[in-house]
Amino acid sequence: MREPPVHGTVEPRFAAVREVFVRCLDEVELGAAVCAYVDGKKVIDLWGGWADADRAEEWEKDTIACTFSATKGMTATCAHVLVDRGLLDVDEPIATYWPEFAQSGKGGITMRMVLSHQAGLPWITGGVPRGKRLDWPAVSVALAEQAPLWEPGTRVEYHGGTFGYLVGNVIERIDGRSLSTFFQEEIAEPLGADFLLEFGPEHDHRCAEMVGSKSMVGPCGTRKWRAAGDGAATAFGTAEGIARVYAALAIGGSLDGVRLLGDETIVAAVEEQDLLRATGTADEYGLGYQLFWRLFPGMNAYTFGHTGMGGSLGLADRKRGLAMGFVMNRMGGGSAAPLVNTTYQVLIA
């Protein structure tokens, strides 16, 4: 078996991260990429291994992988762009922006409840025809009609498959553009971040083949999945694409002259929510971002982002000005942790 190819650059002081990356490709990963920024400057940019299970295609700089729930961090950022512009109040009922949502006792649900997984709508209970699970209009109608599974604001449970539809519909009602279009035009394109909430067949040749159990991989290799733009799990991107978005969030909201958010908006977005603090929930959230300091021992209280099923990750540390992105195509390799830990060891040293 050929050794996995490795490409890219690292600043000399981060040489240990490259060593870990090479070892991960040798031992647990098929193909992967990792990228990090410190104080707005790219210091790690590595990719390597194979983009397919047969090891026939090398992982290229522009190879994109399904990020699963790491997608949610990007969707949350879209919402906070509107908050920053004074167009969205997270404590206003969602029905103010999306009137149909008030059905079935949901008139008091706020965006704060949705972003922190308190809305009582963790999955769709009915109303979506067979074959329409990734159909935006059908799912949106079903969520508007559905009754919450608990009194909103009294319980926390991960809204894994509904998060993007809930946030995205509010964004579309306020702005007029779809979630995917808003993200591309307001975040990805200005920052030069190679991350796609949805895309056509013109990008299929760049997609890594996701490898793992059927229950984990699911339909992510299908055209329907890639075109869904569900804002929760169906996006594809590069590690650098993820890192560039979080690089802006790690240093006050701007990167390379592009203003994404104001610092006050970021601070409010990553505050621990009262209900989460009271219940001691395992998955601790701010407003759409995972509070990594509550999830991973040793991280400081300024660290946040979002993980994705299988191992993808986006991270920002406002104290150290650090941002990282990691993507891979073998589900469950677990390489993000040693890469992040080694990066921190260098910074702390």
Beta strands, then each sheet from edge to edge (+ up, - down):
strand 1: 6-10
strand 2: 31-38
strand 3: 41-49
strand 4: 65-66
strand 5: 195-196
strand 6: 236-237
strand 7: 254-255
strand 8: 258-259
strand 9: 290-291
strand 10: 303-307
strand 11: 313-317
strand 12: 322-328
sheet 1: 1+ 3- 2+ 12- 11+ 10- 9+
sheet 2: 4+ 6- 5+
sheet 3: 7+ 8-
end
